[in-house]
Amino acid sequence: MAREQVTEILAEMVANVLSLPVAAGDTVVPGDIVVLLESMKMEIPVLVEVAGTVKAVRVAPGDVVQEGDLLIELTPDA
């Protein structure tokens, strides 16, 4: 049985999660915003780099994330 490939989208800095414009099951394409973060009064959109389906959202609005924290799990298109 083949193992499902999963792409992890990680936080690149300490930030607050402002919003999540995607949910599990949503289809995304490169350039889509999957998380909107806020750090030092600046909004930082987190963009997806590959097309696929959101497998899981691991954060919620209001969460504080650290650098390297898992934000989104994505199953890339084949």
Contacts in CASP RR format, 6 or more apart in sequence:
PFRMAT RR
TARGET T0000
AUTHOR 0000-0000-0000
METHOD contacts of the structure
MODEL  1
MAREQVTEILAEMVANVLSLPVAAGDTVVPGDIVVLLESMKMEIPVLVEV
AGTVKAVRVAPGDVVQEGDLLIELTPDA
4 75 0 8 1.000
5 75 0 8 1.000
5 76 0 8 1.000
6 55 0 8 1.000
6 73 0 8 1.000
6 74 0 8 1.000
6 75 0 8 1.000
7 50 0 8 1.000
7 73 0 8 1.000
7 74 0 8 1.000
7 75 0 8 1.000
7 76 0 8 1.000
8 70 0 8 1.000
8 72 0 8 1.000
8 73 0 8 1.000
8 74 0 8 1.000
9 34 0 8 1.000
9 35 0 8 1.000
9 46 0 8 1.000
9 48 0 8 1.000
9 70 0 8 1.000
9 71 0 8 1.000
9 72 0 8 1.000
9 73 0 8 1.000
9 74 0 8 1.000
10 68 0 8 1.000
10 69 0 8 1.000
10 70 0 8 1.000
10 71 0 8 1.000
11 37 0 8 1.000
11 46 0 8 1.000
11 65 0 8 1.000
11 66 0 8 1.000
11 67 0 8 1.000
11 68 0 8 1.000
11 69 0 8 1.000
11 71 0 8 1.000
12 46 0 8 1.000
12 67 0 8 1.000
12 68 0 8 1.000
13 37 0 8 1.000
13 39 0 8 1.000
13 44 0 8 1.000
13 67 0 8 1.000
14 39 0 8 1.000
14 64 0 8 1.000
14 65 0 8 1.000
14 66 0 8 1.000
14 67 0 8 1.000
15 37 0 8 1.000
15 38 0 8 1.000
15 39 0 8 1.000
15 44 0 8 1.000
15 64 0 8 1.000
15 65 0 8 1.000
16 37 0 8 1.000
16 38 0 8 1.000
16 39 0 8 1.000
16 62 0 8 1.000
16 63 0 8 1.000
16 64 0 8 1.000
16 65 0 8 1.000
17 35 0 8 1.000
17 36 0 8 1.000
17 37 0 8 1.000
17 59 0 8 1.000
17 60 0 8 1.000
17 61 0 8 1.000
17 62 0 8 1.000
17 63 0 8 1.000
17 64 0 8 1.000
17 65 0 8 1.000
17 71 0 8 1.000
18 36 0 8 1.000
18 37 0 8 1.000
18 38 0 8 1.000
18 43 0 8 1.000
18 61 0 8 1.000
18 62 0 8 1.000
19 35 0 8 1.000
19 36 0 8 1.000
19 61 0 8 1.000
20 34 0 8 1.000
20 35 0 8 1.000
20 36 0 8 1.000
20 57 0 8 1.000
20 59 0 8 1.000
20 60 0 8 1.000
20 61 0 8 1.000
21 32 0 8 1.000
21 33 0 8 1.000
21 34 0 8 1.000
21 35 0 8 1.000
21 36 0 8 1.000
22 28 0 8 1.000
22 32 0 8 1.000
22 34 0 8 1.000
22 54 0 8 1.000
22 57 0 8 1.000
22 72 0 8 1.000
23 54 0 8 1.000
23 57 0 8 1.000
24 54 0 8 1.000
24 55 0 8 1.000
24 56 0 8 1.000
24 57 0 8 1.000
25 53 0 8 1.000
25 54 0 8 1.000
25 55 0 8 1.000
26 53 0 8 1.000
26 54 0 8 1.000
27 51 0 8 1.000
27 52 0 8 1.000
27 53 0 8 1.000
27 54 0 8 1.000
28 34 0 8 1.000
28 48 0 8 1.000
28 51 0 8 1.000
28 52 0 8 1.000
28 53 0 8 1.000
28 54 0 8 1.000
28 74 0 8 1.000
29 48 0 8 1.000
29 51 0 8 1.000
29 52 0 8 1.000
30 47 0 8 1.000
30 48 0 8 1.000
30 49 0 8 1.000
30 50 0 8 1.000
30 51 0 8 1.000
31 47 0 8 1.000
31 48 0 8 1.000
31 49 0 8 1.000
32 47 0 8 1.000
32 48 0 8 1.000
33 45 0 8 1.000
33 46 0 8 1.000
33 47 0 8 1.000
34 46 0 8 1.000
34 47 0 8 1.000
34 48 0 8 1.000
34 54 0 8 1.000
34 71 0 8 1.000
34 72 0 8 1.000
34 74 0 8 1.000
35 45 0 8 1.000
35 46 0 8 1.000
35 59 0 8 1.000
35 71 0 8 1.000
35 72 0 8 1.000
36 43 0 8 1.000
36 44 0 8 1.000
36 45 0 8 1.000
36 46 0 8 1.000
37 43 0 8 1.000
37 44 0 8 1.000
37 45 0 8 1.000
37 46 0 8 1.000
37 65 0 8 1.000
38 44 0 8 1.000
46 71 0 8 1.000
46 72 0 8 1.000
48 72 0 8 1.000
48 74 0 8 1.000
50 74 0 8 1.000
50 76 0 8 1.000
50 77 0 8 1.000
51 76 0 8 1.000
51 77 0 8 1.000
52 74 0 8 1.000
52 75 0 8 1.000
52 76 0 8 1.000
52 77 0 8 1.000
53 74 0 8 1.000
53 75 0 8 1.000
53 77 0 8 1.000
54 72 0 8 1.000
54 73 0 8 1.000
54 74 0 8 1.000
55 73 0 8 1.000
55 74 0 8 1.000
55 75 0 8 1.000
56 72 0 8 1.000
56 73 0 8 1.000
57 71 0 8 1.000
57 72 0 8 1.000
58 69 0 8 1.000
58 70 0 8 1.000
58 71 0 8 1.000
58 72 0 8 1.000
58 73 0 8 1.000
59 65 0 8 1.000
59 69 0 8 1.000
59 71 0 8 1.000
65 71 0 8 1.000
END
